[in-house]
Structure formats: C-alpha cells, structure tokens
Amino acid sequence: MVQASSLVEYGSRRVIITITAIVCALLEIVDTTIVNVALNDMKGNLGATTSEIGWVVTAYAIGNVIIIPMTSWLSQQFGRRNYFAASIILFTVCSFLCGNAGTINELVLFRFLQGVGGGALLVTSQTIITESYPPEKRSMAQAIYGMGVIIGPTLGPPLGGYITYNFSWPLIFYINIPLGIIATLLTLQFVRSPKYAEKSAARDIDWLGIALLAAFVGSLQYILEKGQEDDWFNSQRIVILTVTAVLGFFFFIWREVTYRNPVVQLRVLKNGNLRVGTVLSFIMGFGLYGTTFIIPLYVQATLGWTATQAGMLLIPSAITTAFMMPMIGRILQKGMPQQYLVAAGMVIFFFFCFWGYKILTPDTSQHSFFWMLIMRGMGMGMLFIPITALSLSSLKGREIGDGAAFTGMMRQLGGSFGIAIITTFMAHTNMTHRANLVNHLDVSNPVVQNRVAAIQHGYMAKGHPENIALQEAYKSLDYSVAKQAQILSYMDVFLYTGIAFLICIPFVLLVRKKKQEGKLDLSSAH
C-alpha cells in the first residue's frame, strides 16, 4: 500500500486539485438544501402531495448515507481518480434528469441516484485534499475544504430561492451541469490514484456487507427524516424499519469484523484520535444542520419572511466561517492543541444559542440576528478544522479515506438526528406551552376581558356584527396564544442545544493527554 506522502502535490497542480475537490464538495452540499425552497413549486408542477414531495429531500439523504461508508473501498476497487470522476458524472447526469423529471416518482429516483454520486464527492474530496498536502500543512488543507462544507448548507436556500423566484425550479439542477463537466475533465487530467493492493475478485466482494450496510443506514435515515411526520412508533412502517436498522447494524458489525475483505474497515476505529473525531463530527453535524434548519423555519413561520430572505440571513455567518478557516488552520500549524480549539468553539456555540434564546420574540427585527449569527460562524469555524484535523492526524494511506468516510457519515447522521430531535421536541413542547398559556387565561380576569373587548371593538369598527366580532376576537386571542407557544418552543430548542454543547466541553478536555501523544506520534512518524 502506498504512503500518503507520495501523493503530495506542489504549485499550480495542487491549486487545481484543491479547487476541483472543493467545487465537487460544494456541489454536493449545496444540493442538500437548495431544493428546500423550491418544494412548493415542484409540488404544483408535478401534481404531488406534501408527503410525496418530501421524498425529494429524503431520497437524496438516503443515497448519501448509504454510499459514504463505502467510498474508501470503492476507491480501492476502481482507483480513486476513476471512482471520483464516475461519481461526478453520475451526479451531473442525474442533475440533468432531475430537471427533466416529468413525475414525482422519476424525480425521487433521480434524486436518490444523485445522492449516491454526491456522497462519494463529499468524502473523496476530503481525502484528495488531505493527501495532496504534506502532513505539516494538513490543518490548512482542512481549512480550505471546511469552507465548502460549512458554507454549502447556507448557500443552498438563498440560491434556490433566487432561481425559483426569477426562473423555474429545474434550473436549480441544471446549474450543476457545466460545473460537473469541468470538474470531471480536471479530475481525469490532474487527480492521481494511490497504488493500493490488488482489488478484490468478484467472489471476494463483500456483497452481504453492502446489503446490510444499505439496510441499516437507509432504514435509519428514513426513520430520522420521516419519523415525526409518521408519528414515530405509532406507525407500523417506522417500527418495521427500526427493527431492520437494529438487526442490520448488528449483523453488519459482525460481518465486517469477521469477513476477510470487508467493505468498511472498522479496524481503523482502533485509532483513538479517529474515535474521538467521529463523536465530535456527530455533535458538530447536530449543531450545523440543526441551526441551519431551525433559524429559517422560525423567521418564515413566525416572522413571515420569504424563503430568500431567510436564506440571506445566514450569509454573514457563512462569510465569518470562511474568514475564520485560514486563521484556525495557521493556529493549528503553530502547534495549538486541537481539543482546546474545539472546546473554545463549543463555548462560542453555546453563547450563540443562548443569544438566540434571549432575542426570540413575535417581531424580532432582522438586525437583531446579525451579531448572533456572526458568533455562530466563529463557533463553526473553530469546530470544523480542529475536529477534522484531529480525526485524520495520525492516519496514513487508505486509512485516511476510511477515516474521512466515518467522519463524513457521522456529520451527516448528526444533522439528521438533530433535525429529527428538534422537530419532535418542538411538537411536544409546543403542546405543553400552549396548554400552560391557556390555563393562565382566565376569562373572568378583567385584563383578559378588556383585551377581548378591545379586539371585538376593532372588528366592529370594520363593519362586523357584534356576535361575529366577538368570535373573531377569540380567534385572534387563540392565534396569539399559538404564536407565543411556538416562540417558547423555539427558545427551548436554542437553550437546550446550547446546554448540550456546554456539557460536551469537559469530555473534549479530558482526552487532552491522548491527543498530545497522538500529535507526538505524528511528528515522529514523518
């Protein structure tokens, strides 16, 4: 097996490879969120139900998580350059087919296949960038890659909103085509493949492992995406898929540990840095995708903003992260322990969440979000690079691809878990807050009576009969209660997310000694 150092590139060749890999990672991540604001247009155009159109997002996510753990093995089977180029082609062709889809079933199928191609782009891009830089510059390499990963989810909604509003929804897929063609040509010309050991013969391919992996992560992703919508375990489908996921997980682990040529190298998790890194990647995914989901939801559902306005709100946060990345990369190169930066990032992310908890009202102004979201950008910048650098710091050769696959999958699953937990939590707390607010509304209370009378007179002044005006007054009061309950639910999400990050800090600092040893091992190995 070839060492990673033999794949180090220099000069303009490294610049071209880095740009190609970032463009591919950005294409994949932007497409995760770009469709969200176009779902209504797709629904009307294709004659789909709300439940059916949700599959446009779910199918892509399932394709992602199934392929990500297999990317290192597939790179070995077909050669990294060939596999990467084939993934770009699959992603690009499926982008064209998605734009051309005439029915909802066609669109869902092509989105799944686009997700299969896209998942490979995400992880293989990270491996290519990591191995193109010498070990002492890997932190900077992860900073460059991280800009794409963090900015991507933020760019999706405003870009999708602009295209859908000014043009039509198929164009959100067609814009991938020219970039995909250029990336394919650059990959075939410049990207090199490591010289791995002989690829597996057809009879040695771990077909059962592939099937168990698909059953496990596919079922898990469906449960996370659709659980709240299907009322969790009151749905027979969710129960069956939960059993499938649990059994699939158990037998997949057993198969990969015992089979001579496993599709996923679980042994790489013996590396302590990678084990810690995968857990931290999950937590970071929870925070990144969870807040990217909750903030636009709040400003659209409660404040009445458009999808484009909601997407634009997150741009300052993304720009801050982009500025932070190179700075953090340099700090790491100078020897700052990764876990200190991760802990600092978690503290900043807690303050961002607490700030969100304090400013949410029925009419929070746009400028109130600015510095809060700048803080989010700083926190994400301080989390992504140290976590990724820590995860891959003492890996070599094929291990880097295996490690990138684990951290990539855990980041995606962290996001899926985050969104599932947030939606379920909000549904329950919303009902609780509403019940509490209603209990405190005593109709015999003079304050309540005066409020109802004032609203009633307002309707009567508009020409409504007295009895109709009274009904409208009570409806208006009910709407105010529902809105206040909703805001209290959003506040709870921010508060508890922040507390969860705060709780993680001591555990990050507890692994200090091990991380320093890993760092010493790394420097002595090179």
N, C-alpha and C positions, 0 to 999 in steps of 0.2 A: 504494500500500500504506500502510495506516495505521501511525503510530508507536505503540510500546508505551505511551508516556506517556498517550495518550488513553484507555487502558483502566484507568488508576489509579482505585481506589475509596477512599472515605473513610467513617469512622464505622461505624455498625451494618451497613451494606451490605457493607463489606469483611469484617467479622467473620463474617457469614452465609456469604459466598462462600468464605472460608478454611475454615470448619468443614465446609461441604459437600464441598469438594475433599479435605480430609483424611480425612473419613469414607469417601469413594469409594476413595482410595488405600489406606486401611487394610483395607477390604473385600477388595480385590484381593489384597493381600499376605498377609493372614491366611488366605485360601482357598488360597494356595500350600502352606501347611504344616498346615492344620487337619485335612486328610484323612489325614495320615500315620499317626496313632494309631488311626484307625478302619478301616484297610485289612483287618485280620483279620475284623472284624465284617461288612464288606461282602462279603468273600470267602465266608464261610459263608452269608450271606443270599442271595447271587446265584449261588452254586454255581460260582464262578470259580477258576481255578488261580492260583498265586502269580505267574506270569508275566503272566497276563491282568490281574490286579488292579493290577499296577504301572503299567498304562496309564492308570489314573485320575489319577496324578501326571504322567506323561509327556505325555498329550494336552493337559492344561491348560498346561504349559510350552511346548509347540509352538505352541498358539494364541496365547500371549503374545508369543513372539519373532517370529512372522510379522507380527502387526499393529503392533507398536511402531514399527518404522521408517516405517510408512505413516501414522501418526496425524496428522502435520502436514499432509500432502497431503489426507487425508480431511476434516480440519477446514476446509481451504480449499474443498473441493468442496461440502460441505453446510452450512458455517457451524459455528463451534466449539460454540456452545450446542446446536444441533440434534444434532451428532455426539456430544457428551458425553452429552446426555440419552438418545439412542438406545443408546449403549454401556451406560449404567446399566440401561436397560430390558432389553437383551439379557442382561446379566449376571444381573439379577434373575429374569427368566423362566427362564433356564437353571438357576438355583439351584433353582427350584421343580421343574423337570423332572428335575434330578439326584436330588433327594429322592424323586421318584416313579418313578425308573427301575426296571423290572422285570427287566432282563437286564444283563449286563456290557457288551454292545455299546451299548445305549442310554446307559448311564452314561458310557462313554468318549466317545461322540459329543457328549453334552450338556456334558461337561467341556471338550472342545475348544472348543465354541461359547462356553462361559462364559469360557474363556481369551482368546478373541478380544475379547469385551466387556471383560474385565478389563485386558488390556494397554493398551487405549485409556484406561481410567480412570487408570492409573498415570502415564502421560506427560502427558495433557491436564490432570490435576490440578496437576502441577508447573508447566505453562505458565500456567494460570489464576492460580495463587497468585503466580507471579513478576510477571506483568503487572498484578496488582491493587495492587502496592506500588510507590512511587516508587523510582528507582534507588538512592538512598542508604539505603533500608530493605530492599533485596533480600536481604541476608545474614540478616536476621531472618525474612524470608519463607521462606527455605530452611531455617532452623532449625525453623520451625513444620511445614513439610512433612516435614522429615527425621525428626521424632518418629514420624510414621506409618510411614515406610519402614523405620526401624530396629527399632521396637517390634513391627511386624506379624509378622515371622517368628518372634519369641519368643512372642507371644501364642497363635499357632496351636496348638502341641502341648498346652499345659495346658487351653485352652478345648475343643479337640477331645476330649481325654481325659475331661474332666469330663462333657461332653454325652453321649459314647458310653457311659460307665460308668453314668451316672444315668438316661439316657433311651434314645435309639436314634440310629443314625448319620444317618438322613435329616434330623434336626433341625440338624445342622451346616450344612446347606444352607438350611434354612427360615429360620434367623435372619437371613439376608441380605435377606429379602423386605421386612419393614417398613422397614429402613434404606434399601433401594433405592428404595422408593416415595417416602419423604420426600425423599431426595436428588434424585430426578427432578423433583419439584414445586419444590424450591428452585432447581434449575438453570434450569428454564423461567422462573421468576419473576425471578431475580437475575443470572444469568451473561450477560455481553454478548459478542457476536462481533466480532472486528476486521473492518473493511471491506476485505477482500482484493480483488485484481484479479478480473476475471471468471473464473468457474470454467471448467474445460475442457469443451469439447464432447465428446460421446461418442466421436467419431472421433479426438480428441486424447488420450484417456486412455491411459496407458502400460500397456496390458494385458500386453504381453510382460515389461515390468519387474516387474509384480506377480507374474507366474507364475515368473520367475527368482528373485525375492526369496523367494517361498514355497518353491521347490525348494531354494534354498541354505540358508536358516536352519532350515527344517523338517527337512531331512536332517541338518544339523549338530547340532540339538538332540536328535534321535533317537539319533545316534551317541554323544553325551555321556551321555544318560540310560541307554541300553541296552548300551553298548559292553562294559562289564565283564561283564554278565550273559550276553552273547552271545559272549564270548571274543574280543572285538575282531576283528582281521583274519583270524582263522580262520573267521569267519562270512561266507558269501557275501553276505548281506544288508548287513552293515556295509561290505564292500568296495564294493558297488554304490552305497550311499548316500554313501560317501566320494567316489567319482568324481562322483556327482551334485552333491554340495556344492561340490567344487573347480570343476567346469565351471560350475555355477550362479553361483558367486561371480565367476568371470572374466567371463562374459557379462553378468552383472548390472552390474558396474562399467562395462564397455564401453557397455552400453545407456544407463545413467544419465548418463554423460559426454557421449554423442553425441546423445541424444534432446532435442528442443526443449522438451518439457514433462514432465520426469522425475517419477516417483512419489516418489523420495527425492532431495533436493537435496544431492548430495555436495559441491557447491562451498562449502557452509557450513564444511567442514572446512579451508578455507584460513585460517580464524581460528585463530591459534596457541594461544590460551587453550583453545579447544574441543578441539583435537587433544590437548593435554596432559591435559585433563579427561576425555576418553574413555578414555585409557590408565589413568589413575588410578581411574576408575569401575570398570574391569575388575578391577584389583587389589583394590579395596575389596569388590567383589562376591565375589571369591575368598575373602577373609578373613571376610566377614559370613556368607555361606551355608555356607562350608566348616566354620567352627567351630560354626555352628548345627546342622550335620549330625553332626559328629564327637563333640561332648560328650554329647548324648542317647544316641548309639549306644554310647559307652563305658560310661556309667552303667547302661544297660539290659542290654547283652550281658555285661559283666564284673562289675558290682556287683549285678546282679539287681533294679534299681529298676523300678517301674511306669512306663508312659508319662507318666502325670500327674505323678509325682514328678520325672521327667526334665525335663518342660516347666517345672515350677515352679522348678527350679534356675536357669533363665535369667532369671527375673523381675528379680532385683536388678540384673543387667547392663542390662536394658531401662530400668529406673527411673533408673539412673545416667545413661544416654544422654539420657533425657528431661530431666533436670536440667541436663545439660551444654549442650544445644542452645541455649537462650536466651543463656547466658553466652558461648558461642562467637560467636553472632550479634552480640552487643554488642561483643565484642573486634574483630571484623571491621569493624563500623561505625566504630570509632575509628581504623581505618587499619592494623591489623596485617596484613602481607603474608600472603596465603593459603598460600603454599608453606611458610612457617615453621610454621604450624599443622599442615599435612599431614605435614611431617617429624616434628614432635613427636608427632602421632598414631601414626605408624609406629613410632617408638621405644617408645611405651607399648604398642602392639600386640605388638611383639617381646618385651617383658618379660612380657606376659600369656602368650604362647606358651611362653616359657622357664619360667615359673612352672608351667604345665601339664605341661611336660616333667619337672619335678622332683618333682611331687606324685603322679603316677600310680602306683598300687600295686594288688594284687588286692583290697584292702579300704580304699581311701581313704574317709575319713569325709565326710559332707555339708558340715560347717562348713569343711573344708579348701578347698572351692571358692569360698567367699564372696568373699574379697578378690581372688582371681584374676579372678573374673567382674566385680567392680566395675572392675578395671583394663581389662577388655575393653570395658565400657560407656564408660569415659573415652576409650579409643582410638577407638572407633567415632564418638563424638560429635565428636572433633577431626578426623576424616577426612571425614565426610559433608558438612557445611556448607561448609567451605573448598573441597572438590573441586567441589561443585555451583555455588557462587558463582563460582569461577574459570572453570568451563566456560561459564557463561551471562553473565559480567560485561560483555562488550563486544558482545553480540548485541542486535538490535532487531527489532521486528515479527515477521514469520513466522520469522525466524532463531531466535528463542527456542524456538518449537515444534520446529524441526528439531534444534536443539542438545539439547533435553530428550529427544527421541526417541533420538538417538545415545547419550547418557549412560545413559538407561534401558535400552536394548538391551545395552550393554556391561556394565552392572551385572548384568543377568540372565544373560548369557553367561559372565561371570566366575564367577558362582555355579555354573553348570552345569559349566564347566571344572573348578572347584575340587572339586566333589563327584566328578566322573569321575576326576580325577587322584588324589584321596585314596583312593577305593575300589580303584583299580588298584594304586597304590603299596602299600597295606596288604596286598592279596592276595599281592604278590610278597615284601614284607619279612617277612610272617608265615611264609611257607615257609622263607625264609632263616634267620630267627631260630630256627625250630623245628629245622631241620637242625643248626644250631650247638649248640643246647642238648642235642640227642640225642647229638651227637658227644662232648660233655663228660660224658655219663652213662655211666661205666664200671661195668658190673655186678660187676666184681671189686673195686671200691673199697669198703672197709669202711663208709664213710659211707652209700653208696647201699644196701648190703646191710642195714645197720641200719634205714634208713628203710623199705625194703620189708618187713622183718620186723616192724617196729612196726605198719605198716598191716595186715599179714596177721593179726597177733595181735588187732588191733581187730575185724576181721571174724569171726575165730574166736570171740571173746568174744560176738558177736551170734548165734552158733549155726551159722555157715557151716563146711562141711567144710574140711580143710586145703588140698586142691588148689584148691577154688573160691575160698577166701580169698586164695590166692596170685595167682590170675588177677585177682581184684578189686583186689588191691594194685597190680599192674602197670597196670591200667586207671586207677586213681586217680593213679598217678605220671604216666601219659601225659596225663591231663586237666590236671594241674598244669603240665606242660611246655607244652601247648597254650595254657593261660591265660597263662602267662608270655610266650610268644611273641607272643600277641595284645597284651599290655600294652606290650611293647617296640615293636610296630608303631605303637600309638597315640602313644607317646613320640616316635618318629621323625617322625610327622606334625606334632606340635606344634613340634618343634625346627626342621624344615626350612621350615615355614610362617613361623615367626619369622625365620629367616635370610633368606628371600625378601623379607620386608618390610624388613629391615635393608639389604639390597642396593639396594633402590629409593630409599633416602633421598638418596644423593648426586645421583641423576638429578633428583629433585624440586628440590634446592637449585641445581642447575646452570641451571635455567630462570629464576632469580631476576630477571635484568635484563629479560628479555622480559615477565615478569609485571608488573613495576613500570611498564614502558612502557604495557602494556595498561590498567593502572589509571589512569595519567595521561590516556590517550586517552579513557577512560570519563568521567572528571570533566570534561574539556574539552568532550566531546560534549553534555553535559547542562548 
